[in-house]
């Protein structure tokens, strides 16, 4: 993760009243889970609900299971952000950059749970982080955040004498592969070994590939059915194998983690952060 200001000191102020939350991608799976998570009891109140300009639900009340929200779905990010405390983005990768710019202009901190965005969007996120706090969270599960930490410790302790394979499985409708979480786990291993993931990642194996190159990190992907999310990092050497696995059975896990991350963002100085920071 890009360097950011030290977080040893707590934010100077915390709102007492419910904080105004804006959700980008409100009509998607995670957007709907966030509405249900808010209904469970939260420091947040839904303030703005943003969908794509092509959404058939524009102008309708934002609702899921539970009481009505009284918030209308809009494609106008700037209008939704007026008076907001924090924003959460679970939209599409193609929209992330524009949302980050809108948040920077409004002075609203942003949690990005969307994956699959390109280098141009990453540049816009980095630029936005010069004026607001931006939390990049390809997986908002607190358990996955801890998994990244444990995997990095294992990679450093075991060294390159252990082969590393990362496997992940998701539902058939997921748009990107490998998942953002799998890539984050790969980065954790590579950085712990003093390497860059792009130099050691192996994403495809087919035909006569020859012996494995020492120090590489292999990835395998499953897309099937309604699998919520599974990730396994395997360290293998002669005579033994060590595996770290996280399985999610309910998307509400990610919604609750996103709200925890959004709460952590309140009052933070500008910079790029990750879910690892939320654990500290």
Phi, psi and omega per residue, in radians:
X1 nan 2.520 3.132
X2 -1.073 2.536 -3.117
X3 -1.051 2.577 3.132
X4 -2.545 2.947 -3.104
X5 -1.071 2.622 3.099
X6 -0.985 2.559 -3.111
X7 -2.043 0.377 -3.111
X8 -1.191 -0.514 3.138
X9 -1.593 2.349 3.140
X10 -1.211 2.731 3.083
X11 -0.986 2.651 -3.048
X12 -1.262 -0.428 -3.103
X13 -2.567 2.595 3.085
X14 -2.285 2.219 3.136
X15 -1.103 2.496 3.107
X16 -1.587 -0.729 3.133
X17 -1.270 2.822 3.097
X18 -0.928 2.381 -3.110
X19 -1.505 2.516 -3.078
X20 -1.473 2.069 -3.068
X21 -1.903 2.327 3.022
X22 -1.920 2.350 3.139
X23 -2.045 2.086 2.986
X24 -1.562 2.306 -3.089
X25 1.500 0.656 -3.011
X26 -1.137 -0.458 -3.074
X27 -1.536 -0.109 3.141
X28 -1.423 3.135 -3.116
X29 -0.980 -0.848 -3.087
X30 -1.275 -0.590 3.084
X31 -1.041 -0.754 3.128
X32 -1.186 -0.640 3.085
X33 -1.129 -0.642 3.129
X34 -1.117 -0.667 3.085
X35 -1.061 -0.770 3.141
X36 -1.167 -0.652 3.124
X37 -1.138 -0.658 3.094
X38 -1.103 -0.624 -3.124
X39 -1.234 -0.321 3.115
X40 -1.251 -0.288 -3.057
X41 2.014 2.047 -3.036
X42 -2.717 2.829 3.047
X43 -1.330 -0.082 -3.081
X44 -1.868 2.677 2.992
X45 -2.221 2.335 -3.136
X46 -1.085 2.192 -3.068
X47 -1.986 -0.652 -3.125
X48 -2.525 2.474 -3.117
X49 -2.250 1.988 -3.023
X50 -2.012 2.308 3.063
X51 -2.225 3.032 -3.127
X52 -1.229 2.735 3.132
X53 -1.064 -0.345 -3.138
X54 -1.559 -0.079 -3.073
X55 -1.107 2.396 3.103
X56 -1.354 -0.110 -3.083
X57 -1.777 0.130 3.098
X58 -1.055 2.398 3.134
X59 1.493 -0.108 3.111
X60 -1.664 2.788 3.102
X61 -1.224 2.407 3.089
X62 -1.322 2.132 -3.092
X63 -2.657 2.680 2.983
X64 -2.466 -2.747 3.069
X65 -1.138 2.351 -3.130
X66 2.009 -2.953 -3.069
X67 -1.192 2.712 3.095
X68 -1.106 2.656 -3.091
X69 -1.655 -0.422 -3.086
X70 1.308 0.155 -3.127
X71 -1.900 2.268 -3.117
X72 -1.593 2.495 3.136
X73 -1.357 2.325 -3.066
X74 -2.387 2.795 3.011
X75 -1.806 0.057 -3.088
X76 -1.648 1.674 -3.094
X77 -1.117 -0.731 -3.093
X78 -1.084 -0.737 3.133
X79 -1.159 -0.711 -3.124
X80 -1.130 -0.535 -3.058
X81 -1.427 -0.218 -3.140
X82 -1.097 2.126 3.140
X83 1.398 0.124 -3.096
X84 -1.423 2.672 3.085
X85 -1.641 -0.639 -3.077
X86 -2.825 2.716 3.121
X87 -2.212 2.617 3.085
X88 -2.190 2.296 -3.084
X89 -1.982 1.970 2.993
X90 -2.207 0.779 -3.111
X91 -1.617 -2.403 3.104
X92 -1.864 2.680 3.139
X93 -0.988 -0.576 -3.112
X94 -1.202 -0.290 -3.096
X95 -1.793 -0.167 -3.015
X96 -1.045 -0.777 -3.093
X97 -1.065 -0.791 3.136
X98 -1.133 -0.664 3.119
X99 -1.156 -0.704 3.115
X100 -1.093 -0.725 3.117
X101 -1.108 -0.742 3.135
X102 -1.104 -0.696 3.125
X103 -1.168 -0.700 3.125
X104 -1.098 -0.735 -3.141
X105 -1.160 -0.566 -3.137
X106 -1.540 -0.165 -3.115
X107 1.243 0.562 -3.094
X108 -1.918 2.129 3.108
X109 -1.074 2.683 -2.973
X110 -2.360 2.291 2.949
X111 -1.809 2.201 -3.139
X112 -1.889 1.877 3.066
X113 -1.701 -0.131 3.127
X114 -1.220 2.500 3.075
X115 -2.104 2.998 3.077
X116 1.431 0.237 3.103
X117 -1.447 2.747 -3.022
X118 -1.580 -3.100 -3.089
X119 -1.125 -0.600 3.127
X120 -1.112 -0.721 3.103
X121 -1.153 -0.676 3.101
X122 -1.063 -0.684 3.099
X123 -1.110 -0.717 3.121
X124 -1.152 -0.641 3.091
X125 -1.137 -0.730 3.118
X126 -1.113 -0.692 3.113
X127 -1.159 -0.728 3.122
X128 -1.092 -0.606 -3.105
X129 -1.194 -0.134 3.048
X130 -1.320 -0.333 -3.104
X131 -2.147 -0.307 3.116
X132 -2.395 2.866 3.032
X133 -1.407 2.247 -3.139
X134 -2.157 2.107 3.130
X135 -1.836 1.943 3.109
X136 -1.568 2.004 -3.025
X137 -2.339 1.443 3.104
X138 -1.054 -0.350 3.016
X139 -2.488 2.092 -3.058
X140 -1.594 0.116 3.059
X141 -1.202 2.278 3.085
X142 -1.149 -0.580 3.099
X143 -1.100 -0.683 3.104
X144 -1.193 -0.646 3.081
X145 -1.036 -0.743 3.092
X146 -1.175 -0.657 3.106
X147 -1.014 -0.761 3.119
X148 -1.026 -0.720 -3.139
X149 -1.144 -0.778 -3.125
X150 -1.145 -0.686 -3.140
X151 -1.127 -0.707 3.115
X152 -1.111 -0.719 3.118
X153 -1.111 -0.720 3.132
X154 -1.147 -0.728 -3.128
X155 -1.086 -0.716 -3.138
X156 -1.194 -0.698 -3.099
X157 -1.270 -0.674 -3.041
X158 -1.475 -0.564 3.133
X159 1.363 -3.108 -3.041
X160 -1.373 -0.009 3.039
X161 -1.218 -0.231 3.098
X162 -1.828 2.218 3.056
X163 -1.260 2.549 -3.135
X164 -2.128 2.233 3.047
X165 -2.202 2.348 3.123
X166 -2.074 2.105 3.126
X167 -2.047 2.529 3.125
X168 -2.511 2.638 3.133
X169 -2.403 2.344 3.108
X170 -2.473 3.024 -3.135
X171 -1.110 2.833 -3.023
X172 -1.161 -0.303 -3.068
X173 -1.642 -0.053 -3.125
X174 -1.102 2.391 -2.972
X175 -1.557 -0.470 -3.042
X176 -2.025 2.658 3.105
X177 -2.686 2.422 -0.160
X178 -1.074 2.879 -3.133
X179 -1.122 2.742 3.077
X180 -1.034 -0.588 3.118
X181 -1.180 -0.736 3.110
X182 -1.065 -0.723 3.119
X183 -1.146 -0.692 3.110
X184 -1.103 -0.688 3.087
X185 -1.133 -0.697 3.086
X186 -1.093 -0.705 3.097
X187 -1.108 -0.674 3.133
X188 -1.073 -0.735 3.118
X189 -1.179 -0.849 -3.081
X190 -1.076 -0.807 -3.114
X191 -1.132 -0.633 3.113
X192 -1.117 -0.443 3.127
X193 -1.667 0.057 -3.139
X194 1.308 0.488 -3.117
X195 -2.131 2.919 3.021
X196 -1.748 2.357 -3.094
X197 -1.024 -0.678 -3.088
X198 -1.104 -0.358 3.141
X199 -1.519 -0.326 -3.026
X200 -2.163 -0.085 -3.094
X201 -1.312 2.453 3.030
X202 -2.161 1.960 -3.051
X203 -1.752 -0.314 -3.088
X204 -2.371 2.443 3.007
X205 -2.394 2.138 3.141
X206 -2.738 2.350 3.098
X207 1.348 -2.648 -3.083
X208 -1.423 1.514 -3.073
X209 -1.457 -0.284 -3.093
X210 1.371 3.108 -3.132
X211 -1.082 2.706 3.105
X212 -1.151 2.414 3.070
X213 -1.446 2.232 -3.113
X214 -1.053 2.406 3.099
X215 1.571 -0.084 3.135
X216 -1.383 2.793 3.103
X217 -2.137 2.032 -3.102
X218 -1.618 2.596 3.125
X219 -2.182 2.442 3.013
X220 -2.357 2.570 -2.959
X221 -2.304 2.406 2.997
X222 -2.129 2.337 3.015
X223 -2.239 1.900 -3.049
X224 -2.802 2.513 2.989
X225 0.930 -2.368 -3.086
X226 -2.050 0.541 -3.127
X227 -1.026 2.181 -3.109
X228 -1.258 -0.843 3.117
X229 2.960 2.222 3.092
X230 -2.404 2.363 3.131
X231 -2.397 2.332 3.087
X232 -2.326 2.295 3.020
X233 -1.962 2.112 -3.105
X234 -1.955 2.257 2.992
X235 -1.875 2.123 -3.059
X236 -2.272 2.345 3.045
X237 -2.419 3.065 -3.137
X238 -1.035 2.079 3.040
X239 1.582 -0.111 3.128
X240 -2.753 2.785 3.141
X241 -2.544 2.322 3.119
X242 -2.076 2.262 -3.094
X243 -2.224 2.424 3.019
X244 -2.044 2.192 -3.074
X245 -2.310 2.411 2.996
X246 -2.200 2.268 3.095
X247 -2.174 2.233 3.070
X248 -1.827 2.270 -3.127
X249 -1.902 -0.122 -3.080
X250 -2.628 2.228 3.141
X251 -1.117 -0.287 3.113
X252 -1.059 -0.462 3.058
X253 -0.982 -0.772 -3.120
X254 -1.265 -0.616 3.126
X255 -1.138 -0.786 3.128
X256 -1.135 -0.673 3.097
X257 -1.151 -0.635 3.111
X258 -1.124 -0.706 3.104
X259 -1.160 -0.629 3.076
X260 -1.133 -0.738 3.109
X261 -1.146 -0.694 3.122
X262 -1.115 -0.703 3.108
X263 -1.120 -0.656 3.130
X264 -1.127 -0.550 -3.095
X265 -1.197 -0.454 -3.036
X266 -1.019 2.153 3.099
X267 1.430 0.003 3.138
X268 -1.295 2.592 3.070
X269 -1.239 2.819 3.109
X270 -0.969 2.586 3.124
X271 2.670 2.966 3.056
X272 -1.699 2.253 -3.119
X273 -2.215 2.954 3.068
X274 -2.368 3.007 -3.124
X275 -1.099 -0.388 3.050
X276 -1.038 -0.631 3.130
X277 -1.162 -0.566 -3.133
X278 -1.154 -0.496 -3.135
X279 -1.272 -0.395 -3.039
X280 -1.365 nan nan
